[in-house]
């Protein structure tokens, strides 16, 4: 997994998780939904990179 893509994935997952929790705590469903979306995007990026690594080995 390339280091920059791994970092992007972890950043998206973390930012998404924080936004989701802040949105829920504040009662703002739009922010919570945006956070869930970012977290899912990070999860997909991570899975893509792991798949690419699996094919290399």
CNS distance restraints for C-alpha pairs under 8 A (distance, minus, plus):
assign (resid   1 and name CA) (resid   5 and name CA) 7.12 0.50 0.50
assign (resid   1 and name CA) (resid   6 and name CA) 6.45 0.50 0.50
assign (resid   1 and name CA) (resid  49 and name CA) 5.32 0.50 0.50
assign (resid   1 and name CA) (resid  50 and name CA) 6.36 0.50 0.50
assign (resid   1 and name CA) (resid  52 and name CA) 7.23 0.50 0.50
assign (resid   1 and name CA) (resid  53 and name CA) 5.73 0.50 0.50
assign (resid   2 and name CA) (resid   6 and name CA) 6.15 0.50 0.50
assign (resid   2 and name CA) (resid  49 and name CA) 7.54 0.50 0.50
assign (resid   3 and name CA) (resid   7 and name CA) 6.11 0.50 0.50
assign (resid   4 and name CA) (resid   8 and name CA) 6.18 0.50 0.50
assign (resid   5 and name CA) (resid   9 and name CA) 6.15 0.50 0.50
assign (resid   5 and name CA) (resid  45 and name CA) 7.57 0.50 0.50
assign (resid   5 and name CA) (resid  46 and name CA) 7.87 0.50 0.50
assign (resid   5 and name CA) (resid  49 and name CA) 7.41 0.50 0.50
assign (resid   6 and name CA) (resid  10 and name CA) 6.24 0.50 0.50
assign (resid   6 and name CA) (resid  45 and name CA) 7.98 0.50 0.50
assign (resid   6 and name CA) (resid  46 and name CA) 6.52 0.50 0.50
assign (resid   6 and name CA) (resid  49 and name CA) 7.43 0.50 0.50
assign (resid   7 and name CA) (resid  11 and name CA) 6.01 0.50 0.50
assign (resid   8 and name CA) (resid  12 and name CA) 6.06 0.50 0.50
assign (resid   8 and name CA) (resid  42 and name CA) 7.31 0.50 0.50
assign (resid   9 and name CA) (resid  13 and name CA) 6.14 0.50 0.50
assign (resid   9 and name CA) (resid  41 and name CA) 7.73 0.50 0.50
assign (resid   9 and name CA) (resid  42 and name CA) 4.31 0.50 0.50
assign (resid   9 and name CA) (resid  43 and name CA) 6.70 0.50 0.50
assign (resid   9 and name CA) (resid  45 and name CA) 5.58 0.50 0.50
assign (resid   9 and name CA) (resid  46 and name CA) 5.46 0.50 0.50
assign (resid  10 and name CA) (resid  14 and name CA) 6.07 0.50 0.50
assign (resid  10 and name CA) (resid  42 and name CA) 6.44 0.50 0.50
assign (resid  10 and name CA) (resid  46 and name CA) 7.74 0.50 0.50
assign (resid  11 and name CA) (resid  15 and name CA) 5.97 0.50 0.50
assign (resid  11 and name CA) (resid  42 and name CA) 7.42 0.50 0.50
assign (resid  12 and name CA) (resid  16 and name CA) 5.81 0.50 0.50
assign (resid  12 and name CA) (resid  38 and name CA) 5.65 0.50 0.50
assign (resid  12 and name CA) (resid  39 and name CA) 5.75 0.50 0.50
assign (resid  12 and name CA) (resid  41 and name CA) 6.93 0.50 0.50
assign (resid  12 and name CA) (resid  42 and name CA) 4.75 0.50 0.50
assign (resid  13 and name CA) (resid  17 and name CA) 6.07 0.50 0.50
assign (resid  13 and name CA) (resid  38 and name CA) 6.50 0.50 0.50
assign (resid  13 and name CA) (resid  39 and name CA) 4.18 0.50 0.50
assign (resid  13 and name CA) (resid  40 and name CA) 7.13 0.50 0.50
assign (resid  13 and name CA) (resid  41 and name CA) 7.49 0.50 0.50
assign (resid  13 and name CA) (resid  42 and name CA) 4.79 0.50 0.50
assign (resid  13 and name CA) (resid  43 and name CA) 6.54 0.50 0.50
assign (resid  14 and name CA) (resid  18 and name CA) 6.22 0.50 0.50
assign (resid  14 and name CA) (resid  39 and name CA) 6.98 0.50 0.50
assign (resid  15 and name CA) (resid  19 and name CA) 6.08 0.50 0.50
assign (resid  15 and name CA) (resid  35 and name CA) 7.10 0.50 0.50
assign (resid  15 and name CA) (resid  38 and name CA) 7.21 0.50 0.50
assign (resid  15 and name CA) (resid  39 and name CA) 7.18 0.50 0.50
assign (resid  16 and name CA) (resid  20 and name CA) 5.99 0.50 0.50
assign (resid  16 and name CA) (resid  34 and name CA) 7.30 0.50 0.50
assign (resid  16 and name CA) (resid  35 and name CA) 3.93 0.50 0.50
assign (resid  16 and name CA) (resid  36 and name CA) 5.76 0.50 0.50
assign (resid  16 and name CA) (resid  37 and name CA) 6.97 0.50 0.50
assign (resid  16 and name CA) (resid  38 and name CA) 4.64 0.50 0.50
assign (resid  16 and name CA) (resid  39 and name CA) 4.26 0.50 0.50
assign (resid  16 and name CA) (resid  40 and name CA) 7.90 0.50 0.50
assign (resid  17 and name CA) (resid  21 and name CA) 6.26 0.50 0.50
assign (resid  17 and name CA) (resid  35 and name CA) 5.98 0.50 0.50
assign (resid  17 and name CA) (resid  36 and name CA) 6.81 0.50 0.50
assign (resid  17 and name CA) (resid  38 and name CA) 7.98 0.50 0.50
assign (resid  17 and name CA) (resid  39 and name CA) 5.95 0.50 0.50
assign (resid  18 and name CA) (resid  22 and name CA) 6.09 0.50 0.50
assign (resid  18 and name CA) (resid  35 and name CA) 7.06 0.50 0.50
assign (resid  19 and name CA) (resid  23 and name CA) 5.92 0.50 0.50
assign (resid  19 and name CA) (resid  31 and name CA) 6.33 0.50 0.50
assign (resid  19 and name CA) (resid  32 and name CA) 6.02 0.50 0.50
assign (resid  19 and name CA) (resid  34 and name CA) 7.26 0.50 0.50
assign (resid  19 and name CA) (resid  35 and name CA) 4.55 0.50 0.50
assign (resid  19 and name CA) (resid  36 and name CA) 7.79 0.50 0.50
assign (resid  20 and name CA) (resid  24 and name CA) 6.22 0.50 0.50
assign (resid  20 and name CA) (resid  31 and name CA) 6.52 0.50 0.50
assign (resid  20 and name CA) (resid  32 and name CA) 3.94 0.50 0.50
assign (resid  20 and name CA) (resid  33 and name CA) 6.63 0.50 0.50
assign (resid  20 and name CA) (resid  34 and name CA) 7.12 0.50 0.50
assign (resid  20 and name CA) (resid  35 and name CA) 4.29 0.50 0.50
assign (resid  20 and name CA) (resid  36 and name CA) 5.74 0.50 0.50
assign (resid  21 and name CA) (resid  25 and name CA) 6.05 0.50 0.50
assign (resid  21 and name CA) (resid  32 and name CA) 6.69 0.50 0.50
assign (resid  21 and name CA) (resid  35 and name CA) 7.95 0.50 0.50
assign (resid  22 and name CA) (resid  26 and name CA) 5.99 0.50 0.50
assign (resid  22 and name CA) (resid  31 and name CA) 7.65 0.50 0.50
assign (resid  22 and name CA) (resid  32 and name CA) 7.02 0.50 0.50
assign (resid  23 and name CA) (resid  27 and name CA) 5.88 0.50 0.50
assign (resid  23 and name CA) (resid  28 and name CA) 4.76 0.50 0.50
assign (resid  23 and name CA) (resid  29 and name CA) 5.96 0.50 0.50
assign (resid  23 and name CA) (resid  30 and name CA) 7.26 0.50 0.50
assign (resid  23 and name CA) (resid  31 and name CA) 4.84 0.50 0.50
assign (resid  23 and name CA) (resid  32 and name CA) 4.20 0.50 0.50
assign (resid  23 and name CA) (resid  33 and name CA) 7.91 0.50 0.50
assign (resid  23 and name CA) (resid  35 and name CA) 7.85 0.50 0.50
assign (resid  24 and name CA) (resid  28 and name CA) 6.11 0.50 0.50
assign (resid  24 and name CA) (resid  29 and name CA) 6.54 0.50 0.50
assign (resid  24 and name CA) (resid  32 and name CA) 5.77 0.50 0.50
assign (resid  28 and name CA) (resid  32 and name CA) 6.43 0.50 0.50
assign (resid  29 and name CA) (resid  33 and name CA) 5.96 0.50 0.50
assign (resid  30 and name CA) (resid  34 and name CA) 6.21 0.50 0.50
assign (resid  31 and name CA) (resid  35 and name CA) 6.14 0.50 0.50
assign (resid  32 and name CA) (resid  36 and name CA) 6.25 0.50 0.50
assign (resid  33 and name CA) (resid  37 and name CA) 6.18 0.50 0.50
assign (resid  34 and name CA) (resid  38 and name CA) 6.26 0.50 0.50
assign (resid  35 and name CA) (resid  39 and name CA) 6.10 0.50 0.50
assign (resid  36 and name CA) (resid  40 and name CA) 6.12 0.50 0.50
assign (resid  37 and name CA) (resid  41 and name CA) 6.16 0.50 0.50
assign (resid  38 and name CA) (resid  42 and name CA) 6.23 0.50 0.50
assign (resid  39 and name CA) (resid  43 and name CA) 6.25 0.50 0.50
assign (resid  40 and name CA) (resid  44 and name CA) 6.18 0.50 0.50
assign (resid  41 and name CA) (resid  45 and name CA) 6.18 0.50 0.50
assign (resid  42 and name CA) (resid  46 and name CA) 6.11 0.50 0.50
assign (resid  43 and name CA) (resid  47 and name CA) 6.19 0.50 0.50
assign (resid  44 and name CA) (resid  48 and name CA) 6.07 0.50 0.50
assign (resid  45 and name CA) (resid  49 and name CA) 6.28 0.50 0.50
assign (resid  46 and name CA) (resid  50 and name CA) 6.21 0.50 0.50
assign (resid  47 and name CA) (resid  51 and name CA) 6.10 0.50 0.50
assign (resid  48 and name CA) (resid  52 and name CA) 6.26 0.50 0.50
assign (resid  49 and name CA) (resid  53 and name CA) 6.21 0.50 0.50
assign (resid  50 and name CA) (resid  54 and name CA) 6.17 0.50 0.50
assign (resid  51 and name CA) (resid  55 and name CA) 6.39 0.50 0.50
assign (resid  52 and name CA) (resid  56 and name CA) 6.47 0.50 0.50
assign (resid  53 and name CA) (resid  57 and name CA) 6.63 0.50 0.50
